């Protein structure tokens, strides 16, 4: 069963769908993303969709650089990496929905 989770990014409140067993990791992801958005907002003076895109691009670049720096040779590590990427995609889609809803609200 999916529950709702209230989150805050850059001072704005959002409600996202979240499985109970993912609450802790999603909360950690929100804290990480909020810190990154605040950092980018301070240096780039961007806002809205542009700020979100810059954060997504930076995070994707860091993830790919990390993957390139430590190539998986062990099957278990590859499986763990795939699970991590699937969870990140799940979190990303939930944040996309929340951001889309905030743009459509007055």
C-alpha positions in Angstrom: 0.0 0.0 0.0 1.3 3.4 -0.9 1.0 6.3 1.6 1.6 9.9 1.2 4.7 11.7 2.5 4.8 15.4 3.0 8.2 16.8 1.9 9.7 20.3 1.6 12.1 21.4 -1.1 13.4 25.0 -1.2 10.7 26.0 1.3 7.8 24.7 -0.7 5.6 21.8 0.5 4.9 18.8 -1.7 3.0 15.6 -1.1 4.4 12.5 -2.8 3.3 8.9 -2.9 5.6 6.6 -0.9 5.7 3.0 0.2 6.1 2.7 4.0 9.4 0.8 3.5 10.8 3.6 1.4 10.0 6.5 3.7 13.5 6.6 5.3 15.4 6.5 2.0 13.0 9.0 0.4 13.4 11.4 3.4 17.2 11.1 3.0 16.9 11.8 -0.7 14.7 14.9 0.0 17.3 16.2 2.4 20.1 15.6 0.0 18.2 17.2 -2.9 17.1 20.2 -0.9 20.7 20.8 0.1 21.8 20.5 -3.5 19.0 22.8 -4.8 19.8 25.4 -2.2 23.5 25.2 -3.2 22.7 25.6 -6.9 20.2 28.3 -6.2 22.8 30.3 -4.3 25.5 30.1 -6.9 23.4 30.1 -10.1 20.5 32.3 -9.1 18.1 30.1 -11.1 14.6 29.1 -10.1 11.7 26.8 -11.0 12.2 24.3 -13.8 15.7 25.5 -14.7 16.9 25.0 -11.2 15.4 21.5 -11.1 17.0 20.7 -14.4 20.4 21.9 -13.3 20.2 19.8 -10.1 19.1 16.7 -12.1 22.0 17.2 -14.6 24.5 17.6 -11.8 23.3 14.5 -10.0 23.2 12.5 -13.1 26.8 13.6 -14.0 28.0 12.7 -10.5 26.3 9.3 -10.6 27.8 8.4 -14.0 31.3 9.6 -12.9 31.0 7.4 -9.8 30.0 4.4 -12.0 32.9 5.0 -14.3 35.4 5.4 -11.5 34.4 2.0 -9.9 33.4 -0.4 -12.6 31.4 -3.4 -11.2 33.1 -6.7 -11.8 31.1 -8.6 -9.2 27.6 -9.7 -10.1 26.3 -8.9 -6.6 27.5 -5.3 -7.0 25.9 -5.0 -10.4 22.6 -6.2 -8.9 22.9 -3.8 -6.0 23.7 -1.0 -8.5 20.6 -1.9 -10.6 18.4 -1.9 -7.4 19.8 1.5 -6.5 19.2 3.0 -9.9 15.6 1.6 -10.0 15.0 3.2 -6.6 16.5 6.5 -7.8 14.3 6.4 -10.9 11.2 5.7 -8.7 12.1 8.7 -6.4 12.8 10.9 -9.5 9.4 10.1 -11.0 7.7 10.9 -7.7 9.5 14.2 -7.5 8.5 14.9 -11.2 4.9 14.4 -10.3 5.2 16.7 -7.2 6.9 19.4 -9.2 4.4 19.2 -12.1 1.5 19.5 -9.5 3.2 22.6 -7.9 3.6 24.2 -11.4 -0.1 23.7 -12.1 -1.3 25.1 -8.8 -1.8 28.8 -8.5 
